[in-house]
Amino acid sequence: VEVVDTVGAGDSFSGTFTARTLLGDPLAEAHRAAVNTAAYVCTQNGAWPEYPEHMPDYLAQAE
C-alpha cells in the first residue's frame, strides 16, 4: 500500500484482531483481517471516529 498516515494503524489492528477472535474466527483469519484493516488505515489521512461503511467490501477484496 502507499502509506499516507499511520495514525490509528495499531489501534485498528488490535481492535480488528480482538473483535474477529471474539467472534470465533480462526487466529489466521483474524490476523489477516487485522493486517488488511491496518494497511487500509495507513492509506488514509488522520484518525477516524469509526470505520467507513465500505470497510467490509475492502476487506473482502483484500483476501
C-alpha positions in Angstrom: 0.0 0.0 0.0 1.0 3.6 -0.4 1.3 4.9 3.1 -0.2 8.3 3.7 -0.5 8.4 7.5 0.0 5.7 10.2 -2.2 7.3 12.8 -4.6 4.6 14.1 -2.9 1.7 12.4 -2.0 -0.1 15.6 -5.4 0.6 17.2 -7.2 -0.7 14.2 -5.1 -3.8 14.1 -5.7 -4.5 17.8 -9.4 -3.8 17.6 -10.0 -5.9 14.5 -7.9 -8.8 15.8 -9.7 -8.8 19.1 -13.2 -8.5 17.6 -12.7 -11.2 15.0 -11.2 -13.6 17.6 -14.1 -13.0 19.9 -16.5 -13.6 17.1 -14.9 -17.1 16.6 -12.7 -16.6 13.6 -9.6 -18.8 13.5 -6.4 -16.9 14.5 -5.1 -16.9 11.0 -8.3 -15.3 9.6 -8.4 -12.8 12.5 -4.8 -11.9 11.8 -5.3 -11.4 8.1 -8.4 -9.2 8.7 -6.4 -7.1 11.2 -3.4 -6.7 8.9 -5.7 -5.7 6.0 -7.6 -3.2 8.2 -4.4 -1.6 9.5 -3.0 -1.4 5.9 -6.1 0.3 4.8 -5.9 2.8 7.7 -2.4 3.7 6.5 -3.7 4.8 3.1 -6.0 7.4 4.7 -5.2 10.8 6.3 -5.7 11.3 10.0 -7.7 9.4 12.7 -11.3 8.4 12.2 -14.1 8.2 14.8 -15.3 4.9 13.2 -14.7 2.7 10.2 -16.3 3.7 7.0 -19.3 1.7 5.7 -17.3 0.3 2.7 -14.8 -1.4 5.0 -16.3 -4.9 4.6 -16.1 -4.6 0.8 -12.4 -3.6 1.1 -11.6 -6.5 3.4 -13.4 -9.0 1.1 -11.3 -7.7 -1.9 -8.0 -7.8 0.1 -8.4 -11.5 0.8 
